[in-house]
């Protein structure tokens, strides 16, 4: 049996936390911008930290597992 939980969680978080897609933290003119489709180096760093934090919480603390087979 294969555990697809980490793969699914990582892909969903990657898509949702792409800077500029849904929101950008910090924005260009404001703290948070929604749907701006722009990005900067600092926003990439912030979104990376948020991604790995949420991924760690979901995989280690919550223990999401999706088994196939």
PQR file with spaces between the fields and no chain letter, atoms N, CA, C, O and H, PARSE charges and radii, in Angstrom:
ATOM       1  N    UNK     1       0.836   -1.184    0.000 -0.4000 1.5000
ATOM       2  CA   UNK     1       0.000    0.000    0.000 -0.0000 2.0000
ATOM       3  C    UNK     1       0.880    1.247    0.000  0.5500 1.7000
ATOM       4  O    UNK     1       1.901    1.301    0.686 -0.5500 1.4000
ATOM       5  N    UNK     2       0.480    2.220   -0.759 -0.4000 1.5000
ATOM       6  CA   UNK     2       1.217    3.472   -0.843 -0.0000 2.0000
ATOM       7  C    UNK     2       0.494    4.551   -0.034  0.5500 1.7000
ATOM       8  O    UNK     2      -0.734    4.623   -0.029 -0.5500 1.4000
ATOM       9  H    UNK     2      -0.349    2.175   -1.316  0.4000 1.0000
ATOM      10  N    UNK     3       1.270    5.376    0.638 -0.4000 1.5000
ATOM      11  CA   UNK     3       0.720    6.471    1.423 -0.0000 2.0000
ATOM      12  C    UNK     3       0.777    7.743    0.586  0.5500 1.7000
ATOM      13  O    UNK     3       1.851    8.307    0.379 -0.5500 1.4000
ATOM      14  H    UNK     3       2.268    5.317    0.634  0.4000 1.0000
ATOM      15  N    UNK     4      -0.384    8.193    0.103 -0.4000 1.5000
ATOM      16  CA   UNK     4      -0.470    9.363   -0.763 -0.0000 2.0000
ATOM      17  C    UNK     4      -0.786   10.638    0.007  0.5500 1.7000
ATOM      18  O    UNK     4      -0.882   11.703   -0.603 -0.5500 1.4000
ATOM      19  H    UNK     4      -1.256    7.735    0.272  0.4000 1.0000
ATOM      20  N    UNK     5      -0.947   10.570    1.300 -0.4000 1.5000
ATOM      21  CA   UNK     5      -1.273   11.736    2.115 -0.0000 2.0000
ATOM      22  C    UNK     5      -0.277   12.870    1.978  0.5500 1.7000
ATOM      23  O    UNK     5      -0.678   13.999    1.692 -0.5500 1.4000
ATOM      24  H    UNK     5      -0.869    9.705    1.796  0.4000 1.0000
ATOM      25  N    UNK     6       1.031   12.606    2.174 -0.4000 1.5000
ATOM      26  CA   UNK     6       2.005   13.701    2.034 -0.0000 2.0000
ATOM      27  C    UNK     6       2.038   14.325    0.647  0.5500 1.7000
ATOM      28  O    UNK     6       2.237   15.532    0.512 -0.5500 1.4000
ATOM      29  H    UNK     6       1.357   11.689    2.406  0.4000 1.0000
ATOM      30  N    UNK     7       1.845   13.517   -0.375 -0.4000 1.5000
ATOM      31  CA   UNK     7       1.871   14.034   -1.751 -0.0000 2.0000
ATOM      32  C    UNK     7       0.678   14.950   -2.002  0.5500 1.7000
ATOM      33  O    UNK     7       0.836   16.040   -2.552 -0.5500 1.4000
ATOM      34  H    UNK     7       1.683   12.537   -0.266  0.4000 1.0000
ATOM      35  N    UNK     8      -0.498   14.520   -1.606 -0.4000 1.5000
ATOM      36  CA   UNK     8      -1.710   15.310   -1.832 -0.0000 2.0000
ATOM      37  C    UNK     8      -1.658   16.618   -1.040  0.5500 1.7000
ATOM      38  O    UNK     8      -1.964   17.683   -1.575 -0.5500 1.4000
ATOM      39  H    UNK     8      -0.627   13.635   -1.158  0.4000 1.0000
ATOM      40  N    UNK     9      -1.274   16.536    0.226 -0.4000 1.5000
ATOM      41  CA   UNK     9      -1.195   17.733    1.063 -0.0000 2.0000
ATOM      42  C    UNK     9      -0.168   18.715    0.496  0.5500 1.7000
ATOM      43  O    UNK     9      -0.437   19.915    0.445 -0.5500 1.4000
ATOM      44  H    UNK     9      -1.026   15.670    0.662  0.4000 1.0000
ATOM      45  N    UNK    10       1.004   18.232    0.069 -0.4000 1.5000
ATOM      46  CA   UNK    10       2.048   19.103   -0.463 -0.0000 2.0000
ATOM      47  C    UNK    10       1.602   19.783   -1.758  0.5500 1.7000
ATOM      48  O    UNK    10       1.866   20.970   -1.953 -0.5500 1.4000
ATOM      49  H    UNK    10       1.223   17.257    0.110  0.4000 1.0000
ATOM      50  N    UNK    11       0.935   19.053   -2.635 -0.4000 1.5000
ATOM      51  CA   UNK    11       0.483   19.643   -3.907 -0.0000 2.0000
ATOM      52  C    UNK    11      -0.593   20.697   -3.660  0.5500 1.7000
ATOM      53  O    UNK    11      -0.552   21.769   -4.263 -0.5500 1.4000
ATOM      54  H    UNK    11       0.721   18.089   -2.477  0.4000 1.0000
ATOM      55  N    UNK    12      -1.548   20.412   -2.789 -0.4000 1.5000
ATOM      56  CA   UNK    12      -2.620   21.369   -2.507 -0.0000 2.0000
ATOM      57  C    UNK    12      -2.052   22.633   -1.865  0.5500 1.7000
ATOM      58  O    UNK    12      -2.419   23.742   -2.252 -0.5500 1.4000
ATOM      59  H    UNK    12      -1.582   19.541   -2.299  0.4000 1.0000
ATOM      60  N    UNK    13      -1.161   22.473   -0.889 -0.4000 1.5000
ATOM      61  CA   UNK    13      -0.563   23.643   -0.256 -0.0000 2.0000
ATOM      62  C    UNK    13       0.306   24.432   -1.232  0.5500 1.7000
ATOM      63  O    UNK    13       0.327   25.662   -1.186 -0.5500 1.4000
ATOM      64  H    UNK    13      -0.863   21.572   -0.575  0.4000 1.0000
ATOM      65  N    UNK    14       1.020   23.739   -2.108 -0.4000 1.5000
ATOM      66  CA   UNK    14       1.860   24.434   -3.092 -0.0000 2.0000
ATOM      67  C    UNK    14       1.020   25.297   -4.014  0.5500 1.7000
ATOM      68  O    UNK    14       1.389   26.434   -4.307 -0.5500 1.4000
ATOM      69  H    UNK    14       1.004   22.740   -2.144  0.4000 1.0000
ATOM      70  N    UNK    15      -0.099   24.773   -4.473 -0.4000 1.5000
ATOM      71  CA   UNK    15      -0.967   25.538   -5.375 -0.0000 2.0000
ATOM      72  C    UNK    15      -1.614   26.704   -4.631  0.5500 1.7000
ATOM      73  O    UNK    15      -1.645   27.821   -5.146 -0.5500 1.4000
ATOM      74  H    UNK    15      -0.399   23.849   -4.235  0.4000 1.0000
ATOM      75  N    UNK    16      -2.127   26.458   -3.431 -0.4000 1.5000
ATOM      76  CA   UNK    16      -2.818   27.509   -2.691 -0.0000 2.0000
ATOM      77  C    UNK    16      -1.882   28.596   -2.183  0.5500 1.7000
ATOM      78  O    UNK    16      -2.287   29.752   -2.063 -0.5500 1.4000
ATOM      79  H    UNK    16      -2.101   25.550   -3.012  0.4000 1.0000
ATOM      80  N    UNK    17      -0.631   28.241   -1.883 -0.4000 1.5000
ATOM      81  CA   UNK    17       0.308   29.209   -1.315 -0.0000 2.0000
ATOM      82  C    UNK    17       1.291   29.779   -2.337  0.5500 1.7000
ATOM      83  O    UNK    17       2.300   30.369   -1.952 -0.5500 1.4000
ATOM      84  H    UNK    17      -0.302   27.302   -1.981  0.4000 1.0000
ATOM      85  N    UNK    18       1.016   29.615   -3.617 -0.4000 1.5000
ATOM      86  CA   UNK    18       1.865   30.244   -4.631 -0.0000 2.0000
ATOM      87  C    UNK    18       1.708   31.751   -4.528  0.5500 1.7000
ATOM      88  O    UNK    18       0.586   32.251   -4.618 -0.5500 1.4000
ATOM      89  H    UNK    18       0.196   29.136   -3.929  0.4000 1.0000
ATOM      90  N    UNK    19       2.803   32.497   -4.341 -0.4000 1.5000
ATOM      91  CA   UNK    19       2.684   33.948   -4.157 -0.0000 2.0000
ATOM      92  C    UNK    19       2.035   34.624   -5.357  0.5500 1.7000
ATOM      93  O    UNK    19       2.457   34.430   -6.497 -0.5500 1.4000
ATOM      94  H    UNK    19       3.714   32.090   -4.268  0.4000 1.0000
ATOM      95  N    UNK    20       1.007   35.417   -5.086 -0.4000 1.5000
ATOM      96  CA   UNK    20       0.332   36.157   -6.135 -0.0000 2.0000
ATOM      97  C    UNK    20      -0.880   35.461   -6.705  0.5500 1.7000
ATOM      98  O    UNK    20      -1.693   36.108   -7.365 -0.5500 1.4000
ATOM      99  H    UNK    20       0.664   35.574   -4.160  0.4000 1.0000
ATOM     100  N    UNK    21      -1.037   34.172   -6.478 -0.4000 1.5000
ATOM     101  CA   UNK    21      -2.186   33.466   -7.051 -0.0000 2.0000
ATOM     102  C    UNK    21      -3.465   33.834   -6.309  0.5500 1.7000
ATOM     103  O    UNK    21      -4.356   34.451   -6.892 -0.5500 1.4000
ATOM     104  H    UNK    21      -0.377   33.646   -5.942  0.4000 1.0000
ATOM     105  N    UNK    22      -3.572   33.470   -5.041 -0.4000 1.5000
ATOM     106  CA   UNK    22      -4.731   33.861   -4.241 -0.0000 2.0000
ATOM     107  C    UNK    22      -4.445   35.119   -3.436  0.5500 1.7000
ATOM     108  O    UNK    22      -5.266   36.034   -3.376 -0.5500 1.4000
ATOM     109  H    UNK    22      -2.848   32.968   -4.567  0.4000 1.0000
ATOM     110  N    UNK    23      -3.267   35.151   -2.817 -0.4000 1.5000
ATOM     111  CA   UNK    23      -2.872   36.320   -2.047 -0.0000 2.0000
ATOM     112  C    UNK    23      -1.362   36.427   -2.051  0.5500 1.7000
ATOM     113  O    UNK    23      -0.655   35.475   -2.382 -0.5500 1.4000
ATOM     114  H    UNK    23      -2.600   34.408   -2.866  0.4000 1.0000
ATOM     115  N    UNK    24      -0.882   37.595   -1.680 -0.4000 1.5000
ATOM     116  CA   UNK    24       0.552   37.819   -1.586 -0.0000 2.0000
ATOM     117  C    UNK    24       0.820   38.506   -0.256  0.5500 1.7000
ATOM     118  O    UNK    24       0.224   39.536    0.059 -0.5500 1.4000
ATOM     119  H    UNK    24      -1.456   38.369   -1.411  0.4000 1.0000
ATOM     120  N    UNK    25       1.712   37.928    0.507 -0.4000 1.5000
ATOM     121  CA   UNK    25       2.057   38.444    1.832 -0.0000 2.0000
ATOM     122  C    UNK    25       3.553   38.628    1.909  0.5500 1.7000
ATOM     123  O    UNK    25       4.214   37.592    1.842 -0.5500 1.4000
ATOM     124  H    UNK    25       2.196   37.091    0.251  0.4000 1.0000
ATOM     125  N    UNK    26       4.167   39.717    2.032 -0.4000 1.5000
ATOM     126  CA   UNK    26       3.650   41.080    1.964 -0.0000 2.0000
ATOM     127  C    UNK    26       3.424   41.511    0.518  0.5500 1.7000
ATOM     128  O    UNK    26       4.126   41.070   -0.392 -0.5500 1.4000
ATOM     129  H    UNK    26       3.630   40.558    2.086  0.4000 1.0000
ATOM     130  N    UNK    27       2.448   42.366    0.326 -0.4000 1.5000
ATOM     131  CA   UNK    27       2.123   42.853   -1.012 -0.0000 2.0000
ATOM     132  C    UNK    27       3.051   43.964   -1.455  0.5500 1.7000
ATOM     133  O    UNK    27       3.976   44.342   -0.736 -0.5500 1.4000
ATOM     134  H    UNK    27       1.878   42.725    1.065  0.4000 1.0000
ATOM     135  N    UNK    28       2.801   44.474   -2.626 -0.4000 1.5000
ATOM     136  CA   UNK    28       3.653   45.543   -3.164 -0.0000 2.0000
ATOM     137  C    UNK    28       3.343   46.877   -2.498  0.5500 1.7000
ATOM     138  O    UNK    28       4.263   47.623   -2.165 -0.5500 1.4000
ATOM     139  H    UNK    28       2.050   44.167   -3.211  0.4000 1.0000
ATOM     140  N    UNK    29       2.069   47.192   -2.299 -0.4000 1.5000
ATOM     141  CA   UNK    29       1.691   48.462   -1.702 -0.0000 2.0000
ATOM     142  C    UNK    29       1.026   48.318   -0.346  0.5500 1.7000
ATOM     143  O    UNK    29       0.934   49.282    0.414 -0.5500 1.4000
ATOM     144  H    UNK    29       1.321   46.586   -2.570  0.4000 1.0000
ATOM     145  N    UNK    30       0.567   47.127   -0.048 -0.4000 1.5000
ATOM     146  CA   UNK    30      -0.137   46.854    1.206 -0.0000 2.0000
ATOM     147  C    UNK    30       0.496   45.644    1.872  0.5500 1.7000
ATOM     148  O    UNK    30       1.393   45.009    1.317 -0.5500 1.4000
ATOM     149  H    UNK    30       0.641   46.344   -0.665  0.4000 1.0000
ATOM     150  N    UNK    31       0.020   45.337    3.059 -0.4000 1.5000
ATOM     151  CA   UNK    31       0.548   44.160    3.765 -0.0000 2.0000
ATOM     152  C    UNK    31       0.106   42.886    3.053  0.5500 1.7000
ATOM     153  O    UNK    31       0.911   41.979    2.842 -0.5500 1.4000
ATOM     154  H    UNK    31      -0.709   45.852    3.510  0.4000 1.0000
ATOM     155  N    UNK    32      -1.169   42.815    2.683 -0.4000 1.5000
ATOM     156  CA   UNK    32      -1.703   41.651    1.975 -0.0000 2.0000
ATOM     157  C    UNK    32      -2.422   42.138    0.727  0.5500 1.7000
ATOM     158  O    UNK    32      -3.240   43.056    0.791 -0.5500 1.4000
ATOM     159  H    UNK    32      -1.823   43.552    2.855  0.4000 1.0000
ATOM     160  N    UNK    33      -2.112   41.516   -0.416 -0.4000 1.5000
ATOM     161  CA   UNK    33      -2.820   41.793   -1.656 -0.0000 2.0000
ATOM     162  C    UNK    33      -3.460   40.501   -2.143  0.5500 1.7000
ATOM     163  O    UNK    33      -2.878   39.425   -2.012 -0.5500 1.4000
ATOM     164  H    UNK    33      -1.447   40.771   -0.468  0.4000 1.0000
ATOM     165  N    UNK    34      -4.638   40.608   -2.693 -0.4000 1.5000
ATOM     166  CA   UNK    34      -5.368   39.444   -3.158 -0.0000 2.0000
ATOM     167  C    UNK    34      -5.438   39.441   -4.680  0.5500 1.7000
ATOM     168  O    UNK    34      -5.856   40.427   -5.288 -0.5500 1.4000
ATOM     169  H    UNK    34      -5.111   41.482   -2.799  0.4000 1.0000
ATOM     170  N    UNK    35      -5.027   38.327   -5.298 -0.4000 1.5000
ATOM     171  CA   UNK    35      -5.132   38.151   -6.742 -0.0000 2.0000
ATOM     172  C    UNK    35      -4.316   39.126   -7.554  0.5500 1.7000
ATOM     173  O    UNK    35      -4.740   39.509   -8.644 -0.5500 1.4000
ATOM     174  H    UNK    35      -4.688   37.526   -4.804  0.4000 1.0000
ATOM     175  N    UNK    36      -3.173   39.539   -7.074 -0.4000 1.5000
ATOM     176  CA   UNK    36      -2.372   40.518   -7.784 -0.0000 2.0000
ATOM     177  C    UNK    36      -1.553   39.939   -8.917  0.5500 1.7000
ATOM     178  O    UNK    36      -1.183   40.667   -9.838 -0.5500 1.4000
ATOM     179  H    UNK    36      -2.828   39.228   -6.189  0.4000 1.0000
ATOM     180  N    UNK    37      -1.260   38.653   -8.877 -0.4000 1.5000
ATOM     181  CA   UNK    37      -0.454   37.952   -9.879 -0.0000 2.0000
ATOM     182  C    UNK    37       0.942   38.556  -10.028  0.5500 1.7000
ATOM     183  O    UNK    37       1.564   38.423  -11.082 -0.5500 1.4000
ATOM     184  H    UNK    37      -1.560   38.061   -8.129  0.4000 1.0000
ATOM     185  N    UNK    38       1.436   39.216   -8.988 -0.4000 1.5000
ATOM     186  CA   UNK    38       2.803   39.731   -8.935 -0.0000 2.0000
ATOM     187  C    UNK    38       3.489   39.088   -7.742  0.5500 1.7000
ATOM     188  O    UNK    38       2.823   38.579   -6.840 -0.5500 1.4000
ATOM     189  H    UNK    38       0.931   39.325   -8.131  0.4000 1.0000
ATOM     190  N    UNK    39       4.800   39.107   -7.732 -0.4000 1.5000
ATOM     191  CA   UNK    39       5.529   38.522   -6.616 -0.0000 2.0000
ATOM     192  C    UNK    39       6.839   39.268   -6.411  0.5500 1.7000
ATOM     193  O    UNK    39       7.273   40.047   -7.260 -0.5500 1.4000
ATOM     194  H    UNK    39       5.341   39.520   -8.465  0.4000 1.0000
ATOM     195  N    UNK    40       7.449   39.015   -5.279 -0.4000 1.5000
ATOM     196  CA   UNK    40       8.748   39.605   -4.970 -0.0000 2.0000
ATOM     197  C    UNK    40       9.550   38.565   -4.188  0.5500 1.7000
ATOM     198  O    UNK    40       9.022   37.528   -3.788 -0.5500 1.4000
ATOM     199  H    UNK    40       7.096   38.382   -4.589  0.4000 1.0000
ATOM     200  N    UNK    41      10.810   38.854   -3.983 -0.4000 1.5000
ATOM     201  CA   UNK    41      11.666   37.911   -3.275 -0.0000 2.0000
ATOM     202  C    UNK    41      11.244   37.686   -1.838  0.5500 1.7000
ATOM     203  O    UNK    41      11.277   36.556   -1.351 -0.5500 1.4000
ATOM     204  H    UNK    41      11.239   39.697   -4.309  0.4000 1.0000
ATOM     205  N    UNK    42      10.845   38.756   -1.148 -0.4000 1.5000
ATOM     206  CA   UNK    42      10.439   38.621    0.249 -0.0000 2.0000
ATOM     207  C    UNK    42       9.123   37.857    0.367  0.5500 1.7000
ATOM     208  O    UNK    42       8.932   37.109    1.326 -0.5500 1.4000
ATOM     209  H    UNK    42      10.818   39.675   -1.543  0.4000 1.0000
ATOM     210  N    UNK    43       8.211   38.033   -0.595 -0.4000 1.5000
ATOM     211  CA   UNK    43       6.953   37.288   -0.535 -0.0000 2.0000
ATOM     212  C    UNK    43       7.192   35.805   -0.822  0.5500 1.7000
ATOM     213  O    UNK    43       6.498   34.955   -0.263 -0.5500 1.4000
ATOM     214  H    UNK    43       8.366   38.640   -1.374  0.4000 1.0000
ATOM     215  N    UNK    44       8.150   35.482   -1.672 -0.4000 1.5000
ATOM     216  CA   UNK    44       8.495   34.082   -1.908 -0.0000 2.0000
ATOM     217  C    UNK    44       9.035   33.458   -0.626  0.5500 1.7000
ATOM     218  O    UNK    44       8.692   32.323   -0.297 -0.5500 1.4000
ATOM     219  H    UNK    44       8.713   36.172   -2.126  0.4000 1.0000
ATOM     220  N    UNK    45       9.872   34.188    0.095 -0.4000 1.5000
ATOM     221  CA   UNK    45      10.421   33.696    1.358 -0.0000 2.0000
ATOM     222  C    UNK    45       9.319   33.498    2.404  0.5500 1.7000
ATOM     223  O    UNK    45       9.298   32.480    3.096 -0.5500 1.4000
ATOM     224  H    UNK    45      10.151   35.111   -0.173  0.4000 1.0000
ATOM     225  N    UNK    46       8.416   34.456    2.520 -0.4000 1.5000
ATOM     226  CA   UNK    46       7.326   34.345    3.493 -0.0000 2.0000
ATOM     227  C    UNK    46       6.416   33.171    3.164  0.5500 1.7000
ATOM     228  O    UNK    46       6.043   32.410    4.057 -0.5500 1.4000
ATOM     229  H    UNK    46       8.433   35.283    1.959  0.4000 1.0000
ATOM     230  N    UNK    47       6.052   33.012    1.891 -0.4000 1.5000
ATOM     231  CA   UNK    47       5.182   31.913    1.494 -0.0000 2.0000
ATOM     232  C    UNK    47       5.881   30.559    1.662  0.5500 1.7000
ATOM     233  O    UNK    47       5.218   29.564    1.955 -0.5500 1.4000
ATOM     234  H    UNK    47       6.355   33.630    1.166  0.4000 1.0000
ATOM     235  N    UNK    48       7.189   30.503    1.486 -0.4000 1.5000
ATOM     236  CA   UNK    48       7.934   29.265    1.698 -0.0000 2.0000
ATOM     237  C    UNK    48       7.910   28.870    3.164  0.5500 1.7000
ATOM     238  O    UNK    48       7.724   27.696    3.485 -0.5500 1.4000
ATOM     239  H    UNK    48       7.727   31.312    1.249  0.4000 1.0000
ATOM     240  N    UNK    49       8.093   29.824    4.047 -0.4000 1.5000
ATOM     241  CA   UNK    49       8.051   29.535    5.481 -0.0000 2.0000
ATOM     242  C    UNK    49       6.656   29.076    5.899  0.5500 1.7000
ATOM     243  O    UNK    49       6.521   28.134    6.679 -0.5500 1.4000
ATOM     244  H    UNK    49       8.244   30.777    3.786  0.4000 1.0000
ATOM     245  N    UNK    50       5.620   29.736    5.386 -0.4000 1.5000
ATOM     246  CA   UNK    50       4.246   29.325    5.689 -0.0000 2.0000
ATOM     247  C    UNK    50       3.979   27.927    5.148  0.5500 1.7000
ATOM     248  O    UNK    50       3.351   27.117    5.829 -0.5500 1.4000
ATOM     249  H    UNK    50       5.729   30.502    4.752  0.4000 1.0000
ATOM     250  N    UNK    51       4.447   27.625    3.927 -0.4000 1.5000
ATOM     251  CA   UNK    51       4.254   26.307    3.317 -0.0000 2.0000
ATOM     252  C    UNK    51       4.865   25.205    4.173  0.5500 1.7000
ATOM     253  O    UNK    51       4.194   24.223    4.489 -0.5500 1.4000
ATOM     254  H    UNK    51       4.958   28.283    3.374  0.4000 1.0000
ATOM     255  N    UNK    52       6.127   25.358    4.549 -0.4000 1.5000
ATOM     256  CA   UNK    52       6.780   24.314    5.322 -0.0000 2.0000
ATOM     257  C    UNK    52       6.219   24.207    6.733  0.5500 1.7000
ATOM     258  O    UNK    52       6.200   23.119    7.310 -0.5500 1.4000
ATOM     259  H    UNK    52       6.672   26.156    4.292  0.4000 1.0000
ATOM     260  N    UNK    53       5.765   25.316    7.293 -0.4000 1.5000
ATOM     261  CA   UNK    53       5.119   25.254    8.599 -0.0000 2.0000
ATOM     262  C    UNK    53       3.819   24.472    8.555  0.5500 1.7000
ATOM     263  O    UNK    53       3.592   23.593    9.386 -0.5500 1.4000
ATOM     264  H    UNK    53       5.781   26.200    6.826  0.4000 1.0000
ATOM     265  N    UNK    54       2.958   24.789    7.584 -0.4000 1.5000
ATOM     266  CA   UNK    54       1.692   24.063    7.448 -0.0000 2.0000
ATOM     267  C    UNK    54       1.905   22.604    7.058  0.5500 1.7000
ATOM     268  O    UNK    54       1.189   21.725    7.538 -0.5500 1.4000
ATOM     269  H    UNK    54       3.142   25.503    6.909  0.4000 1.0000
ATOM     270  N    UNK    55       2.881   22.341    6.194 -0.4000 1.5000
ATOM     271  CA   UNK    55       3.172   20.966    5.797 -0.0000 2.0000
ATOM     272  C    UNK    55       3.625   20.148    7.003  0.5500 1.7000
ATOM     273  O    UNK    55       3.214   18.999    7.164 -0.5500 1.4000
ATOM     274  H    UNK    55       3.463   23.055    5.804  0.4000 1.0000
ATOM     275  N    UNK    56       4.459   20.728    7.840 -0.4000 1.5000
ATOM     276  CA   UNK    56       4.915   20.042    9.048 -0.0000 2.0000
ATOM     277  C    UNK    56       3.757   19.769    9.990  0.5500 1.7000
ATOM     278  O    UNK    56       3.661   18.681   10.557 -0.5500 1.4000
ATOM     279  H    UNK    56       4.793   21.662    7.709  0.4000 1.0000
ATOM     280  N    UNK    57       2.880   20.739   10.160 -0.4000 1.5000
ATOM     281  CA   UNK    57       1.731   20.542   11.045 -0.0000 2.0000
ATOM     282  C    UNK    57       0.838   19.435   10.530  0.5500 1.7000
ATOM     283  O    UNK    57       0.431   18.564   11.299 -0.5500 1.4000
ATOM     284  H    UNK    57       2.958   21.623    9.699  0.4000 1.0000
ATOM     285  N    UNK    58       0.523   19.449    9.236 -0.4000 1.5000
ATOM     286  CA   UNK    58      -0.386   18.445    8.691 -0.0000 2.0000
ATOM     287  C    UNK    58       0.226   17.045    8.674  0.5500 1.7000
ATOM     288  O    UNK    58      -0.481   16.069    8.925 -0.5500 1.4000
ATOM     289  H    UNK    58       0.853   20.156    8.612  0.4000 1.0000
ATOM     290  N    UNK    59       1.510   16.926    8.385 -0.4000 1.5000
ATOM     291  CA   UNK    59       2.104   15.600    8.238 -0.0000 2.0000
ATOM     292  C    UNK    59       2.582   15.003    9.557  0.5500 1.7000
ATOM     293  O    UNK    59       2.452   13.797    9.769 -0.5500 1.4000
ATOM     294  H    UNK    59       2.084   17.719    8.181  0.4000 1.0000
ATOM     295  N    UNK    60       3.129   15.823   10.439 -0.4000 1.5000
ATOM     296  CA   UNK    60       3.686   15.275   11.674 -0.0000 2.0000
ATOM     297  C    UNK    60       2.689   15.360   12.822  0.5500 1.7000
ATOM     298  O    UNK    60       2.431   14.360   13.491 -0.5500 1.4000
ATOM     299  H    UNK    60       3.235   16.803   10.267  0.4000 1.0000
ATOM     300  N    UNK    61       2.127   16.545   13.058 -0.4000 1.5000
ATOM     301  CA   UNK    61       1.248   16.718   14.206 -0.0000 2.0000
ATOM     302  C    UNK    61      -0.123   16.060   13.991  0.5500 1.7000
ATOM     303  O    UNK    61      -0.624   15.361   14.873 -0.5500 1.4000
ATOM     304  H    UNK    61       2.337   17.358   12.515  0.4000 1.0000
ATOM     305  N    UNK    62      -0.722   16.287   12.824 -0.4000 1.5000
ATOM     306  CA   UNK    62      -2.040   15.721   12.546 -0.0000 2.0000
ATOM     307  C    UNK    62      -1.921   14.293   12.039  0.5500 1.7000
ATOM     308  O    UNK    62      -2.735   13.441   12.397 -0.5500 1.4000
ATOM     309  H    UNK    62      -0.315   16.854   12.108  0.4000 1.0000
ATOM     310  N    UNK    63      -0.928   14.021   11.220 -0.4000 1.5000
ATOM     311  CA   UNK    63      -0.712   12.681   10.696 -0.0000 2.0000
ATOM     312  C    UNK    63      -1.682   12.282    9.611  0.5500 1.7000
ATOM     313  O    UNK    63      -2.359   11.261    9.729 -0.5500 1.4000
ATOM     314  H    UNK    63      -0.268   14.713   10.930  0.4000 1.0000
ATOM     315  N    UNK    64      -1.762   13.074    8.551 -0.4000 1.5000
ATOM     316  CA   UNK    64      -2.668   12.777    7.441 -0.0000 2.0000
ATOM     317  C    UNK    64      -2.106   11.628    6.621  0.5500 1.7000
ATOM     318  O    UNK    64      -0.956   11.669    6.184 -0.5500 1.4000
ATOM     319  H    UNK    64      -1.212   13.904    8.456  0.4000 1.0000
ATOM     320  N    UNK    65      -2.930   10.595    6.415 -0.4000 1.5000
ATOM     321  CA   UNK    65      -2.527    9.438    5.623 -0.0000 2.0000
ATOM     322  C    UNK    65      -3.652    9.072    4.667  0.5500 1.7000
ATOM     323  O    UNK    65      -4.816    9.011    5.063 -0.5500 1.4000
ATOM     324  H    UNK    65      -3.864   10.562    6.770  0.4000 1.0000
ATOM     325  N    UNK    66      -3.306    8.829    3.415 -0.4000 1.5000
ATOM     326  CA   UNK    66      -4.264    8.359    2.415 -0.0000 2.0000
ATOM     327  C    UNK    66      -3.644    7.115    1.796  0.5500 1.7000
ATOM     328  O    UNK    66      -2.651    7.208    1.075 -0.5500 1.4000
ATOM     329  H    UNK    66      -2.360    8.877    3.094  0.4000 1.0000
ATOM     330  N    UNK    67      -4.223    5.953    2.072 -0.4000 1.5000
ATOM     331  CA   UNK    67      -3.675    4.702    1.588 -0.0000 2.0000
ATOM     332  C    UNK    67      -4.457    4.215    0.352  0.5500 1.7000
ATOM     333  O    UNK    67      -5.681    4.329    0.289 -0.5500 1.4000
ATOM     334  H    UNK    67      -5.030    5.877    2.657  0.4000 1.0000
ATOM     335  N    UNK    68      -3.732    3.682   -0.601 -0.4000 1.5000
ATOM     336  CA   UNK    68      -4.364    3.098   -1.779 -0.0000 2.0000
ATOM     337  C    UNK    68      -3.971    1.629   -1.853  0.5500 1.7000
ATOM     338  O    UNK    68      -2.981    1.202   -1.260 -0.5500 1.4000
ATOM     339  H    UNK    68      -2.738    3.590   -0.550  0.4000 1.0000
ATOM     340  N    UNK    69      -4.726    0.909   -2.553 -0.4000 1.5000
ATOM     341  CA   UNK    69      -4.299   -0.465   -2.741 -0.0000 2.0000
ATOM     342  C    UNK    69      -5.413   -1.403   -2.639  0.5500 1.7000
ATOM     343  O    UNK    69      -5.217   -2.611   -2.776 -0.5500 1.4000
ATOM     344  H    UNK    69      -5.530    1.257   -3.035  0.4000 1.0000
